[in-house]
Amino acid sequence: MMKSIRYKAICVAFFGMFCLAIGLPAQSATIFSAQREMTDSTLVATEAADSTQTSPADSSMVLADSSMVLVDASQKVIDIDSLHAVIARWQQTQPRWMIEEGDISENIPTRTPDSVFVARLDAMNSYIPLSYNHIVHNFLALYSDRRRSSMGDVLGRCNIFMPIFEEIFNRYDLPEELKAMAIIESALNPTATSHAGAKGLWQFMYSTGKRYGLQIDSFVDERLDIYKSADAAARYLRDAYYVFGDWALAISSYNCGPGNVQKAIRRSGSRNFWDLYEWLPRETRGYFPAFIAALYITRYYKEHGIVPKIEGEIGPIDTIRVNKMLHFEQIEKVAGIPRKTLRSLNPQYRHDIVPGKDKEFILRIPYSSVNQFIDHEKEIYQYKADSLFNPVRLKKLQDGMNGERIIYKVRNGDVLGKIAMRYHCKVSQIKRWNNLKSDRIRVGQKLVIYRGGRKG
């Protein structure tokens, strides 16, 4: 359970953590909070479907536990309007945390004796059993030695994200250790996008995100919403543990889907992770060992000379409830809040549009701009509303689906026409995107698809 909770009267917006999280850690671990707009979703079964999955108010201030307290607060204050630049830098420098093949064939040397690794893992007293063998050793060496510099960047974000995850996992009575999965999923980059189209801190694929209640459509992609995506990840893991009764298997299923784990169980005749290790997909084998290493390094980074990177601190963020169509251009022109700032704080809204016509949405803005927004709210909604929300324009955006990039694996019975219909694009576009000279495709072939025919 969370080790420390305290309150601060000036906290006005829970999402203040988000703007800090996207590059500006508050090393005092101050978390600005506001009303939590999430509603608990119904339990979703995790049958063996979607085996292509590659990776699924209280004004309170939550502190990370003792293993996550990293460094003292920086006195540097960074202008909130520079967040977009920080995000861009993150996207350019993110390391590849998971070894693509899943295995590490070489023996990675390290200055830390095996006996020390074993003693430290035991001392963590983890609810999830933390095994140690040569496979885990390699991931521990990878994170503690080879990636020391990159790990410092990631640890600088832990004080921001981990309290959010702890609160959510505690809500579902799940082990807090699961928070370390976000490190190997996205390196704690909230706008991370994989080559296969998985997005956000928890790298949900389109189908799995939809299955767990995340809104993903022409205007909104809640895989990029920190709170809602973490809530979906918690529900997935709760369901997976109910199915497998073992955390190593539940965690592995997050990477390859429950169907592939069930196949490994049947083929190996065992429900022990290390017994069925060789039967798992190659890219999944190292996932649980990497999880152990990520959890270890959040606790013992000092012993390996890793220094969390300090970006600085920024002011609080507030939330606005939106129940009408709203465009970032309206806010920028009337209230004076830069569009780049709105995009940084609200990455889930595609096309700069909050589609509040049919249901209420939350918009995050700098606290210093709240009065400006409220004082001019009527003018904001009226500004160029007819042209910005022209039905023809909205229909075009809706049909385009923003060009989501998908890696499609050809199945038995597939033809290009069928695939094109499924993703609302043309056969000629699929051929052009994949340099196909004819309409022939083969089972197992991987095709790059841009949903709606829009590239990028």
C-alpha positions in Angstrom: 0.0 0.0 0.0 1.1 3.6 -0.4 3.6 4.5 2.3 3.0 8.2 2.6 0.0 10.5 1.9 -0.2 14.2 2.8 -2.2 17.2 1.7 -1.5 20.6 0.3 -4.1 23.4 0.3 -2.9 25.0 -3.0 -3.3 21.8 -5.0 -5.8 22.6 -7.7 -5.4 20.1 -10.4 -4.6 16.4 -10.3 -3.2 16.5 -13.8 -0.4 18.8 -12.8 1.5 15.5 -12.6 1.0 15.0 -16.3 2.7 18.2 -17.4 5.5 17.4 -15.0 5.6 13.9 -16.3 6.2 14.9 -19.9 9.7 16.0 -19.1 9.6 18.2 -16.0 9.9 16.2 -12.8 9.0 17.8 -9.5 11.6 16.2 -7.4 9.8 17.3 -4.2 7.2 14.8 -5.5 4.5 17.4 -5.3 1.4 16.2 -7.1 -1.2 18.7 -8.1 -4.6 17.0 -8.0 -8.2 17.7 -9.0 -11.3 15.8 -9.5 -10.7 12.3 -11.0 -13.0 12.1 -13.9 -12.5 8.4 -14.5 -15.4 6.0 -13.9 -14.8 2.4 -13.1 -15.4 0.2 -16.1 -17.0 -3.2 -16.0 -14.9 -6.3 -15.8 -13.7 -7.4 -19.3 -12.9 -11.1 -19.9 -9.5 -12.0 -21.1 -10.3 -15.0 -23.2 -7.6 -16.2 -25.5 -8.5 -13.6 -28.1 -6.2 -10.9 -29.5 -3.0 -13.0 -29.4 -1.4 -10.2 -31.5 -1.3 -7.9 -28.4 2.3 -6.6 -28.3 2.5 -4.7 -25.3 -2.4 -3.5 -23.1 -11.9 14.4 -6.1 -9.6 14.0 -3.9 -7.2 16.9 -3.6 -4.5 14.6 -2.4 -0.7 14.6 -2.8 0.8 11.1 -3.1 4.4 10.4 -2.4 6.4 7.5 -3.8 7.5 4.9 -1.3 11.0 4.8 0.0 12.3 2.9 -2.9 11.2 5.5 -5.3 12.4 8.7 -3.5 15.1 9.8 -5.9 16.6 13.3 -5.5 15.9 16.6 -3.8 13.8 19.3 -5.4 15.3 21.4 -8.1 14.8 25.2 -7.7 14.7 25.5 -11.5 11.3 26.6 -12.8 10.6 25.9 -16.5 8.0 27.8 -18.5 5.0 25.5 -19.1 4.9 26.7 -22.7 8.2 24.9 -23.4 6.7 21.5 -22.7 6.2 20.7 -26.4 10.0 21.0 -26.9 10.7 18.6 -24.0 8.3 16.1 -25.5 10.0 16.3 -28.9 13.3 15.7 -27.3 12.0 12.7 -25.4 10.6 11.2 -28.6 14.0 11.5 -30.3 16.1 10.1 -27.5 14.0 7.2 -26.1 16.1 4.0 -25.7 14.7 0.6 -26.8 14.0 -0.9 -23.4 12.9 -4.4 -24.5 15.3 -6.5 -26.5 13.3 -7.2 -29.6 14.2 -10.9 -29.8 13.3 -11.4 -26.2 16.5 -13.3 -25.4 19.9 -11.9 -24.6 22.2 -14.6 -26.0 25.4 -13.1 -24.8 26.5 -13.1 -21.1 26.6 -9.4 -20.2 29.5 -8.7 -17.7 28.9 -6.7 -14.6 30.8 -5.7 -11.6 28.1 -6.8 -9.2 28.5 -10.4 -8.0 25.5 -12.8 -8.3 25.3 -13.1 -4.5 24.7 -9.4 -4.2 22.0 -9.4 -6.8 20.3 -12.3 -5.1 20.5 -10.7 -1.6 19.1 -7.4 -2.9 16.2 -9.1 -4.7 15.4 -11.0 -1.5 15.6 -7.8 0.5 13.0 -6.1 -1.7 10.3 -8.4 -0.2 8.3 -8.2 -3.3 4.7 -9.6 -3.4 5.6 -10.8 -6.9 8.3 -13.5 -6.7 11.6 -12.2 -8.2 13.6 -15.1 -9.6 17.3 -15.0 -10.3 19.1 -16.9 -13.0 21.4 -16.2 -15.9 18.6 -14.7 -17.9 17.6 -12.3 -15.2 21.3 -11.6 -14.5 21.7 -10.3 -18.1 18.8 -7.9 -17.8 20.0 -6.7 -14.4 23.4 -6.1 -16.0 21.8 -4.3 -19.0 19.9 -1.9 -16.9 22.5 -1.3 -14.2 25.6 -1.0 -16.4 25.1 -0.6 -20.1 22.1 1.7 -19.9 23.1 3.7 -16.8 22.8 7.0 -18.6 19.4 6.3 -20.2 18.1 4.9 -16.9 19.0 8.2 -15.2 16.6 9.9 -17.6 13.8 7.5 -16.9 14.3 7.6 -13.1 13.9 11.3 -13.2 10.3 10.7 -14.2 9.5 8.0 -11.6 8.6 10.4 -8.9 5.9 11.8 -11.2 4.4 8.7 -12.7 4.8 6.0 -10.0 2.5 7.7 -7.4 -0.3 7.8 -10.1 0.2 4.1 -10.8 0.3 3.1 -7.2 -3.0 4.9 -6.5 -4.6 3.1 -9.4 -3.2 -0.3 -8.6 -4.2 0.0 -5.0 -7.7 0.8 -6.1 -7.9 -2.6 -7.7 -6.0 -4.3 -4.8 -3.1 -5.2 -7.1 0.7 -5.4 -6.2 2.3 -2.0 -6.5 5.3 -3.7 -8.1 3.4 -3.8 -11.4 4.1 -0.1 -11.9 7.6 -1.0 -13.1 6.0 -2.5 -16.3 5.6 1.0 -17.6 9.4 1.4 -17.7 9.9 -1.5 -20.1 6.7 -0.6 -22.1 7.5 3.1 -22.8 10.5 4.3 -20.8 7.9 6.5 -19.1 7.3 8.5 -22.3 3.6 9.4 -22.3 3.5 9.9 -26.0 5.5 6.9 -27.0 4.4 5.1 -30.2 5.8 1.7 -31.3 6.4 0.6 -34.8 3.4 -1.7 -34.5 1.1 1.2 -33.5 0.9 0.7 -29.7 0.7 4.0 -27.9 1.1 5.7 -24.6 2.8 4.9 -21.3 1.2 1.4 -21.3 1.5 0.8 -25.0 -2.0 -0.4 -25.8 -2.7 -1.7 -29.2 -5.9 -0.4 -30.8 -8.0 -3.6 -30.3 -6.9 -4.1 -26.7 -7.4 -0.5 -25.8 -11.0 -0.6 -27.2 -11.7 -3.8 -25.3 -10.7 -2.2 -22.0 -13.0 0.8 -22.5 -10.5 3.4 -23.9 -12.0 5.7 -26.4 -10.1 5.5 -29.7 -11.7 7.2 -32.7 -11.2 10.0 -35.2 -11.0 12.7 -32.4 -9.8 11.0 -29.2 -7.2 8.5 -28.3 -7.3 7.7 -24.6 -4.3 5.5 -24.8 -2.4 8.8 -24.4 -4.4 9.7 -21.3 -2.2 8.9 -18.3 -4.9 8.1 -15.9 -7.3 6.2 -18.1 -4.6 4.1 -19.8 -3.1 3.1 -16.4 -6.6 2.2 -15.2 -7.1 0.0 -18.3 -3.7 -1.6 -17.7 -4.7 -2.4 -14.1 -7.9 -4.0 -15.2 -6.1 -6.1 -17.8 -3.6 -7.3 -15.3 -6.3 -8.1 -12.8 -8.2 -10.1 -15.4 -5.0 -11.9 -16.5 -4.1 -12.9 -13.0 -7.6 -14.3 -12.5 -7.0 -16.4 -15.6 -3.5 -17.6 -14.9 -3.2 -17.4 -11.1 0.5 -16.4 -11.5 2.0 -13.0 -11.9 4.9 -14.0 -14.1 2.3 -15.4 -16.6 -0.1 -12.5 -16.2 2.8 -10.0 -16.9 4.0 -12.0 -19.9 0.5 -12.0 -21.3 0.5 -8.2 -21.4 3.2 -8.5 -24.0 2.0 -11.3 -26.2 -1.6 -11.8 -25.3 -3.3 -14.5 -23.1 -3.8 -16.8 -26.1 0.0 -17.2 -26.6 0.6 -17.9 -22.9 -2.2 -20.5 -22.9 -0.5 -22.2 -25.9 2.8 -22.2 -24.0 1.1 -23.8 -21.0 -0.4 -26.5 -23.2 2.8 -27.3 -25.1 5.0 -27.4 -22.0 2.5 -29.1 -19.7 3.5 -26.6 -16.9 2.2 -23.4 -15.5 5.6 -22.4 -14.1 7.1 -19.5 -16.1 10.6 -20.9 -16.4 9.3 -24.3 -17.4 7.3 -22.8 -20.3 9.9 -20.1 -21.1 11.1 -21.8 -24.3 7.5 -22.2 -25.5 6.7 -18.5 -25.3 7.0 -16.2 -28.4 10.7 -15.2 -28.7 9.9 -11.5 -28.3 8.1 -12.3 -25.0 10.6 -14.5 -23.2 12.6 -11.6 -21.8 9.6 -9.5 -20.8 9.2 -10.8 -17.2 13.0 -10.9 -16.6 13.1 -7.3 -17.9 10.3 -6.4 -15.4 12.4 -7.8 -12.6 15.4 -5.7 -13.7 13.3 -2.6 -14.0 11.8 -3.0 -10.5 15.3 -3.7 -9.1 16.8 -0.6 -10.6 14.2 1.7 -9.1 15.3 0.5 -5.7 19.1 0.1 -6.1 20.0 2.8 -8.6 22.3 4.5 -6.1 24.3 1.4 -5.6 25.1 1.5 -9.3 26.0 5.1 -9.4 22.9 6.1 -11.5 21.8 9.7 -11.0 18.2 10.6 -11.9 18.0 13.5 -14.3 16.5 16.7 -13.0 14.5 18.8 -15.5 12.9 21.2 -13.1 9.5 22.2 -11.8 6.5 24.0 -13.2 3.3 25.5 -11.9 -0.1 23.8 -11.4 -2.5 22.7 -14.1 -6.3 23.0 -13.8 -9.1 21.1 -15.5 -12.0 22.4 -17.5 -15.1 20.4 -18.2 -16.1 20.6 -21.8 -19.6 19.7 -23.1 -19.6 21.4 -26.4 -17.4 21.2 -29.5 -14.2 23.1 -28.8 -11.1 23.7 -30.9 -7.6 24.6 -29.7 -7.6 27.5 -32.1 -10.6 29.1 -30.3 -8.7 28.9 -27.0 -5.5 30.2 -28.5 -7.1 33.2 -30.2 -9.5 34.3 -27.5 -7.9 33.1 -24.2 -4.3 33.4 -25.4 -3.2 29.9 -24.4 -0.6 28.7 -27.0 -1.8 25.8 -29.1 1.4 23.9 -28.5 0.8 24.1 -24.7 -2.7 22.7 -25.2 -1.4 19.9 -27.3 1.3 19.0 -24.7 -1.2 18.8 -21.9 -3.9 17.1 -23.9 -2.3 14.7 -26.3 -5.4 12.5 -26.5 -7.2 15.0 -28.6 -6.6 14.5 -32.3 -7.0 17.4 -34.7 -6.9 19.9 -31.8 -10.6 19.2 -31.2 -12.4 18.3 -28.0 -15.6 16.6 -29.2 -17.8 17.6 -26.3 -21.1 17.5 -28.3 -22.3 14.1 -27.2 -20.5 13.6 -23.9 -18.4 15.6 -21.4 -14.6 15.7 -21.7 -11.8 17.1 -19.6 -9.4 19.8 -20.9 -6.2 20.6 -19.1 -4.9 24.1 -19.1 -2.3 26.1 -17.1 -3.8 27.3 -13.8 -2.6 30.8 -14.5 -5.0 30.9 -17.5 -8.1 29.6 -15.8 -9.7 33.0 -15.1 -8.9 34.1 -18.7 -10.8 31.1 -20.0 -13.7 31.5 -17.7 -14.1 35.2 -18.3 -14.2 34.7 -22.1 -15.8 31.3 -22.2 -18.8 32.4 -24.4 -16.5 34.1 -26.9 -14.2 31.1 -27.0 -17.0 28.8 -28.1 -18.4 31.2 -30.6 -15.1 32.1 -32.3 -15.2 30.7 -35.9 -17.4 27.9 -34.7 -19.2 27.7 -38.1 -16.1 27.2 -40.1 -14.1 25.1 -37.6 -17.0 22.7 -37.1 -18.3 22.6 -40.6 -20.1 19.3 -41.0 -18.3 18.5 -44.2 -14.9 19.2 -42.5 -15.8 17.1 -39.5 -17.0 14.2 -41.7 -13.7 14.3 -43.6 -11.8 14.1 -40.3 -14.0 11.3 -39.0 -13.5 9.2 -42.1 -9.8 9.8 -42.2 -9.1 8.2 -38.8 -6.0 10.3 -38.6 -3.9 7.8 -40.5 -3.2 5.5 -37.6 -0.2 3.3 -38.6 -0.9 -0.5 -38.3 1.3 -3.5 -38.9 -1.1 -6.1 -40.2 -0.1 -9.8 -40.4 -1.7 -11.6 -43.3 -4.0 -14.4 -42.3 -5.3 -17.4 -44.2 -8.0 -16.3 -46.6 -6.9 -12.6 -46.7 -6.9 -10.7 -49.9 -5.9 -7.0 -50.4 -9.5 -6.0 -51.1 -10.7 -7.5 -47.8 -7.9 -5.8 -45.9 -8.5 -2.4 -47.6 -12.2 -2.6 -46.7 -11.4 -3.3 -43.1 -9.1 -0.3 -42.7 -11.0 2.1 -44.9 -8.3 2.5 -47.5 -7.6 1.5 -51.1 -5.8 -1.5 -52.5 -3.5 0.8 -54.5 -2.5 2.5 -51.3 -1.6 -0.7 -49.6 0.5 -1.7 -52.6 2.2 1.6 -52.6 2.9 1.6 -48.9 4.5 -1.9 -49.1 6.1 -1.7 -52.5 4.0 -4.5 -53.8 4.2 -5.2 -57.6 1.1 -7.4 -57.7 -2.0 -8.2 -55.6 -0.4 -11.4 -54.3 0.2 -11.7 -50.5 1.2 -14.6 -48.4 0.1 -15.9 -45.0 2.4 -14.4 -42.3 3.4 -11.5 -44.4 3.4 -8.2 -42.6 1.8 -5.1 -44.2 2.0 -1.5 -43.2 -1.5 0.0 -43.2 -2.5 3.6 -42.6 -6.1 3.5 -41.3 -8.4 5.6 -43.5 -5.8 5.9 -46.2 -4.1 8.8 -44.5 -0.4 8.5 -44.2 1.1 10.0 -41.1 
